[in-house]
Amino acid sequence: MRIIGGIYRSRLISMPKVGGVRPTQDKVRQAVFNMLGGLSGMRVLDLFAGSGAFGIEALSRGAGHVVFIDDNAKCTGTIRANLGSLGIQSLYYDIITETALSGISRLEKSGKCFDIIFLDPPYHKDLARKSLINIDSCDILAPTGLMVAERSRDDELPEFFETLMPLKEKRYGDTIINIYRKEKWVKPR
């Protein structure tokens, strides 16, 4: 897999040698980052990080700090190796080996807040829905922060949230990208 843009553009990163890790296609990652625009200095969370592709792409495009969370030690080891091969200093990232749901809770308790959260869970396990509900109920997304969720077209999401306003939904074959902005809003009647 390769980095699409920024200072590490065209550099290769490794995929973890573990079942169930599904890399996001280059064209989908490119489309997501085109929608997001500039990331200069932003704080980013990469949930279900796998190879770390979303977070590393964010660092390549100027993000100030990225937290990677994955519950598989082989994945977090691959992320560490990928960051090392690119020469990215450890002050620009943290890597946490635990489930996304417990990681979200831990981050909230520690007062962490992010400008962008990438959510790319395994398909067909209801993890996108559970994670979005969890993020909606806690305070780890900065005011007007963005939540980017990748899911299968078969994975259902709630229609309404308390703090996440739907901005865009794009389809790429069987993959759907949902982008939300943090904003207190009232469910229509």
VEXMARMI-422693 format. One line per 3 residues: their letters; for each residue z, y, x of C-alpha. Coordinates in nm, 3 decimals, always signed. Layout:
BEGIN
A	Z:Y:X ~ ...
% end
This chain:
BEGIN
MRI	+0.000:+0.000:+0.000 ~ -0.072:+0.351:+0.124 ~ +0.074:+0.697:+0.077
IGG	-0.166:+0.908:-0.132 ~ -0.086:+1.265:-0.026 ~ +0.127:+1.498:+0.182
IYR	+0.222:+1.474:+0.548 ~ +0.219:+1.091:+0.551 ~ -0.114:+1.069:+0.367
SRL	-0.309:+0.746:+0.434 ~ -0.011:+0.587:+0.615 ~ +0.063:+0.231:+0.508
ISM	+0.394:+0.103:+0.374 ~ +0.500:-0.257:+0.331 ~ +0.577:-0.437:+0.009
PKV	+0.896:-0.643:-0.013 ~ +0.841:-1.016:+0.002 ~ +1.021:-1.089:-0.322
GGV	+0.898:-1.205:-0.661 ~ +0.882:-0.962:-0.950 ~ +0.797:-0.651:-0.749
RPT	+0.488:-0.492:-0.900 ~ +0.330:-0.211:-0.698 ~ +0.215:+0.095:-0.890
QDK	-0.159:+0.137:-0.850 ~ -0.272:+0.420:-0.621 ~ -0.462:+0.593:-0.903
VRQ	-0.152:+0.591:-1.125 ~ +0.073:+0.734:-0.851 ~ -0.191:+0.998:-0.774
AVF	-0.207:+1.096:-1.142 ~ +0.174:+1.120:-1.164 ~ +0.199:+1.346:-0.860
NML	-0.090:+1.560:-0.984 ~ +0.102:+1.613:-1.309 ~ +0.422:+1.701:-1.122
GGL	+0.274:+1.960:-0.886 ~ +0.479:+2.086:-0.590 ~ +0.800:+1.910:-0.489
SGM	+0.921:+2.142:-0.215 ~ +1.292:+2.094:-0.156 ~ +1.349:+1.891:-0.472
RVL	+1.617:+1.625:-0.512 ~ +1.459:+1.298:-0.626 ~ +1.594:+0.966:-0.756
DLF	+1.378:+0.653:-0.727 ~ +1.523:+0.386:-0.961 ~ +1.406:+0.024:-0.934
AGS	+1.262:+0.146:-0.604 ~ +1.096:-0.179:-0.485 ~ +0.898:-0.068:-0.178
GAF	+1.013:+0.294:-0.220 ~ +0.656:+0.411:-0.285 ~ +0.746:+0.683:-0.539
GIE	+1.031:+0.822:-0.330 ~ +0.837:+0.807:-0.003 ~ +0.541:+0.978:-0.171
ALS	+0.783:+1.250:-0.287 ~ +0.916:+1.296:+0.068 ~ +0.559:+1.311:+0.197
RGA	+0.492:+1.592:-0.051 ~ +0.795:+1.800:+0.048 ~ +1.094:+1.668:-0.148
GHV	+1.419:+1.768:+0.020 ~ +1.617:+1.448:-0.042 ~ +1.554:+1.112:-0.211
VFI	+1.801:+0.850:-0.332 ~ +1.649:+0.501:-0.356 ~ +1.821:+0.243:-0.579
DDN	+1.725:-0.122:-0.605 ~ +1.945:-0.425:-0.670 ~ +1.756:-0.651:-0.428
AKC	+1.864:-0.635:-0.063 ~ +1.514:-0.741:+0.048 ~ +1.372:-0.438:-0.134
TGT	+1.624:-0.195:+0.014 ~ +1.559:-0.350:+0.357 ~ +1.185:-0.293:+0.309
IRA	+1.250:+0.068:+0.204 ~ +1.460:+0.123:+0.517 ~ +1.182:-0.029:+0.733
NLG	+0.914:+0.182:+0.560 ~ +1.111:+0.502:+0.614 ~ +1.172:+0.404:+0.976
SLG	+0.805:+0.329:+1.041 ~ +0.719:+0.679:+0.916 ~ +0.988:+0.837:+1.134
IQS	+1.175:+0.990:+0.838 ~ +1.526:+1.091:+0.942 ~ +1.819:+0.949:+0.744
LYY	+1.943:+1.296:+0.642 ~ +1.650:+1.307:+0.395 ~ +1.744:+0.993:+0.202
DII	+2.012:+0.753:+0.082 ~ +1.951:+0.387:-0.002 ~ +2.177:+0.211:-0.253
TET	+2.170:-0.162:-0.320 ~ +2.292:-0.207:-0.678 ~ +2.156:-0.225:-1.029
ALS	+1.996:+0.087:-1.170 ~ +2.244:+0.108:-1.458 ~ +2.551:+0.088:-1.234
GIS	+2.381:+0.325:-0.986 ~ +2.327:+0.583:-1.261 ~ +2.696:+0.564:-1.350
RLE	+2.802:+0.593:-0.986 ~ +2.576:+0.894:-0.927 ~ +2.714:+1.071:-1.233
KSG	+3.075:+1.009:-1.123 ~ +2.994:+1.154:-0.780 ~ +2.839:+1.466:-0.939
KCF	+2.485:+1.399:-0.812 ~ +2.204:+1.577:-0.992 ~ +1.827:+1.536:-0.950
DII	+1.521:+1.750:-1.016 ~ +1.299:+1.443:-1.066 ~ +1.387:+1.086:-1.156
FLD	+1.129:+0.809:-1.116 ~ +1.195:+0.502:-1.329 ~ +0.973:+0.201:-1.255
PPY	+1.155:-0.111:-1.379 ~ +1.017:-0.463:-1.410 ~ +0.806:-0.496:-1.723
HKD	+0.907:-0.691:-2.035 ~ +1.284:-0.687:-1.968 ~ +1.382:-0.385:-2.182
LAR	+1.502:-0.205:-1.867 ~ +1.297:+0.111:-1.925 ~ +1.459:+0.163:-2.266
KSL	+1.813:+0.084:-2.143 ~ +1.777:+0.307:-1.838 ~ +1.637:+0.602:-2.035
INI	+1.919:+0.577:-2.289 ~ +2.170:+0.566:-2.002 ~ +2.015:+0.868:-1.826
DSC	+1.998:+1.057:-2.156 ~ +2.373:+1.007:-2.208 ~ +2.483:+1.118:-1.861
DIL	+2.438:+1.429:-1.652 ~ +2.233:+1.334:-1.344 ~ +1.912:+1.515:-1.439
APT	+1.912:+1.887:-1.355 ~ +1.851:+2.141:-1.633 ~ +1.474:+2.142:-1.690
GLM	+1.449:+1.839:-1.455 ~ +1.174:+1.582:-1.507 ~ +1.206:+1.213:-1.587
VAE	+0.900:+0.997:-1.508 ~ +0.904:+0.648:-1.660 ~ +0.645:+0.379:-1.592
RSR	+0.632:+0.093:-1.840 ~ +0.414:-0.174:-1.992 ~ +0.242:-0.088:-2.318
DDE	+0.452:-0.372:-2.467 ~ +0.783:-0.212:-2.365 ~ +0.913:+0.002:-2.650
LPE	+1.102:+0.327:-2.593 ~ +1.322:+0.520:-2.836 ~ +1.135:+0.789:-3.026
FFE	+1.408:+1.052:-2.976 ~ +1.673:+1.132:-2.716 ~ +1.955:+1.386:-2.710
TLM	+1.850:+1.563:-2.389 ~ +1.505:+1.429:-2.295 ~ +1.209:+1.610:-2.450
PLK	+0.881:+1.415:-2.430 ~ +0.614:+1.611:-2.243 ~ +0.329:+1.370:-2.173
EKR	+0.223:+1.013:-2.224 ~ -0.072:+0.874:-2.028 ~ -0.221:+0.526:-2.043
YGD	-0.376:+0.344:-1.748 ~ -0.483:+0.003:-1.877 ~ -0.160:-0.183:-1.964
TII	+0.055:+0.076:-1.786 ~ +0.199:+0.380:-1.963 ~ +0.353:+0.681:-1.791
NIY	+0.599:+0.886:-1.999 ~ +0.719:+1.221:-1.869 ~ +1.025:+1.391:-2.018
RKE	+1.193:+1.726:-1.947 ~ +1.567:+1.764:-1.975 ~ +1.632:+1.995:-2.264
KWV	+1.885:+1.991:-2.544 ~ +1.687:+1.952:-2.863 ~ +1.741:+1.851:-3.223
KPR	+1.572:+1.548:-3.372 ~ +1.325:+1.651:-3.646 ~ +1.427:+1.547:-3.999
% end
